[in-house]
Amino acid sequence: MSSTLWKDRRYFIGGSDARIIMGNDEAALIRLWREKRGEVEPEDLSGNLVIQLGSATEELNRRWYEANTGQVITDIQKQVRHPALRWMAATLDGRVQGSDAAVFEAKFMLPGSFSEEAAAEKYMPQLQHNMWVVAARSAVLSVITGGGRWIEIVAHADPLYQHLIVTAERKFWRCVESGEQPQLFGVEPPRPRLEAVRVVDMASSNAWAEFATIFTRTRQAHLAHEQAKAELKSLMPENAKEAIGHGIKAKRSKSGAISFDLAPESGYAAV
């Protein structure tokens, strides 16, 4: 593909396009369709501060990732077309050097709109699209926020979701060629497993305070309850299918597990 062709995004669907095609913003989808058909000029993003900050911090993001992980990023800004679907392409922020060669994506987000879950959901279509184009099994999303935070999110290739992306993009491209207006595809992106690394102060949560109080108040009773169950199990004869007495009914299953209920006459629920 020539450099002119890459500059003119009309001729392919890229990772950032995948976010729009798999998203829920109909106006953005129609605008993208009109851009690909050459009916409108691409949106001028030079005045979008967040996007410009993302561009300006991309090199810093990459260096920060390398310094904090010990990994090396290669194939920076490499342009790749899918070997079979010629309308499908990707411009990579890079790939993580190694046997898996994970796709690397650098992003900037404002602190007020940032969470690991929000970042993963927003950029998952782009990550899965790029993984599909280069046949990678995983991707790394490296995020720097305006609040001075850096977070690494690892996503793995999801064959089902990638199939849906290809289906949606193929339909969109047919609309580009035919002139038929595209419709929103409406598929929720998969949620990556996020590593639990944060310590969170829940002192301001009223609900947390309510249930923490109940937990504290009932803890000793719960421990006594569990101890009583253990003692009751040890007292039940090994050849007994059921044992009843003092308002308690114990029942042994075929596998040998013993469960307890309050006897019906006690008027209480199961234990």
N, C-alpha and C positions, 0 to 999 in steps of 0.2 A: 504494500500500500504506500502511495507517495505521501510526502509530508503535507502537500496541499490537501489531499484527501482526508488526512487526519485532522487538519485544521477545520475542515468543513464537516461537522458532525452529522450532517444530513444523511450521510451514506452508510451509517452503521448505528447499532444500538449499543451503548456503553454501559458501564456499571452505574453511573449516576442517573442514566435514563431508566435503568431497571428500578430504582427507588421510586420514580414517578409512576411507571407502568404498574408496579405492584402496590402502589400507595392508595390513598382514598381521597385525593384532591383532584376532582374532575376538571376544574379549570386548568390546572397544571398539565393534566394529561392531554387536553385538547390543544393547549399551546404547544406542547412537545410535538404532537401530531402535525400541526401546521408548520412548525419549524422543519421537520423532516421532509415535508412536502415542498418546502421552499416558499410558502405563502407568507411567512413573516420572518424577520430577521431574528437570530438568536438573542435572547435577553441580555442586555448590557449589565454585567455584574460588577463593573468597576466601582460602582457607588455602594455596593453591599459590603459593609465593614466586616461582618462576621466571615464572609467568604474570603475577603482579602486577608484577614488575619489568619485564616486557615492556610492560604497560599504562602503568606510570609513566614509562618511558623513550621512549615512542612520539613525543612532541612533540620531545624532545631529538634522537632519531634523525632525524626529519624536518629539523630545523634544521641538524643536522650534515651531512646529505646535501646540502642546499642550499648550505651554506657551502663544502663541499669540491668540488662539481661545478659551481656556478654556475647550476644548474637551479632551477626554481620548481615547487613542488608545489601542485596545485589539487584541487578536488573531495574535500576531506578528509572522511572518514567518510560519503561519499555512498553512498546505498542504491539499488541498481539491480536490476531484474528482467530476466531474458531476455525479449526481445520475443515469442517464440513458446512457449518452455518455461516456463510460469508457475510451476512448482515449483522453478525454478533461479534463484538470486539471488546477489548479492554485496554486502558492505559493504566499500568500498574504504578503505584507509589514505590513498589519494590517487592522483593521476595526474600524470605529469611533463608540465608545460606544453610544448607544441610540436606539430609536425605529426603525430607518431606518437602522442602522448598515452599513453605507456607506463603500464601499471599500476604503482603504487608499493606496496611491502609492507615494513613496518618490523618487525624481529624482534629479540629479545634471546636470546642463548644463553650457557650457561656455558662457560668456556674449556676445561674438560676434555672436553666433548662436541663442541667446535666444530672443523670444518674446512670449507673451501669446498665440498668434495664432499658432506659430510654435510648441510650446510645446503641445498644445491641439491636433493639427493635428498629430504630431509624435506619441503620446501615446494613442490616442483615441481607436485604435484597442485593445490594451492591457487592457484598462479600461473596454471596453464593453465586452470583453472576460471574464474577471474576474467577472464582475457583473453577467453575464449569468451563470457562474459556480456556484456561491453562491446565485443566485436569489436575488441580491441586486438591489434596485431601483436607487441608485446614487453612485457616486465615487468622491473622493477628490484626486487631483493631487497636491502634495506639492513640489515645485521646489526651490532649492537653486542654485544660480549661482556663478561662479567664481568671479563675480564683487561685491559680498556681498549683493545680493538682495534675497528676499524670496517672493514667490507669491503663492497664493492658487487659484486653478481652480476647480470649481465644474462641474461635468458632470452628466447628467441624463441618465438612461437606454433608449436606442433607439431600440424598438422592431424590426423595419425594418432592421436596420444595423446589429443587433445581428443575425437576420435570415440569412443575407448575410454572416456573419462571420462563422456561423455554416455550411452553404452550402459550402463555400470555404474550410474550414478546413476538412469537410467530404471528399471532392474531393481530397484534398492533402493527407489525410490518406489512401485513396484507392490507390493513386499512390505509397505511401510507401509500401503498401502490395503487389501491383501488379508489381512494378518495372517500371511502365509507368512514363515518365518524366512529372512533373507538369508544368502548365502554369500560368502566372500571372493572377490574378482575375480581377484587375483593377477597384476598387470601391473607390470613394472619401469618406473619413470619414466624419461624421456629425460635424458641428462646434458648440461647446457649446456657450451659451450666456455668454459673459465675462462681469463682472461687471466693469463699467467705474470708475476707481479710480485714473487715472493719470492726471497730469497737464503737457501739452506738449508745449514747446516753438517752434513756427513755424517761427521764425524770419529768419531762413536760407532758407526757401522755396520760390523760385521765383514765383511759381504759386500762393501760398498763398498771396504774396505781390501784385500780379497783380489783383486778384479778391477782395482783401481787399480794394485796391484803388477804384475799380469800386463800391463796396458796399458803401464806405464812400461818394463818389461823388454823388451817386444816392439816398442816403437815404432820404433826404428831399423831393426830387421829388416823391419818392415812397409813403411817408406819405401823401403828398398832393394829389396824385393819389387816394389812398384809401379813403381819406376824401371826395374827389369829388364823388366817387362812392356811398358812403353812402348818401350824400346829394341828388344825382340824384335819388336814390331809394325812398327817402322820398317824392320827388316831383312827382313821377309817380302815376297817379290816380289808385285807387285800382281796378277799373273795366277795366283797360286797359290791353290788351294782348301784345301790342307793343307800344312803344313811340319813335318818331323820331324827331330830330331837331338839328341844328348846328353841323352836322357831326357825331352825336351819335345816335345809335339805341339800345334801351333797349327792352328786350324780357322776358316775364314772362312765366315760365314753368307751367305745370299742378299742380306741387306741390307748386307753389307760389314763387319759387326762381327766382330772376331777374339776368340776365346776360347782358353784354354790348359788343357791337361791334362798331367799327368805320363804319359809313355809307359807302357803296361801292364807292360813288362819291368822298369820301375824299382821296382815294388812299392809306390808311394806313391799318395796320393789326388790329386784334382784340385786345381789351383791357380787 
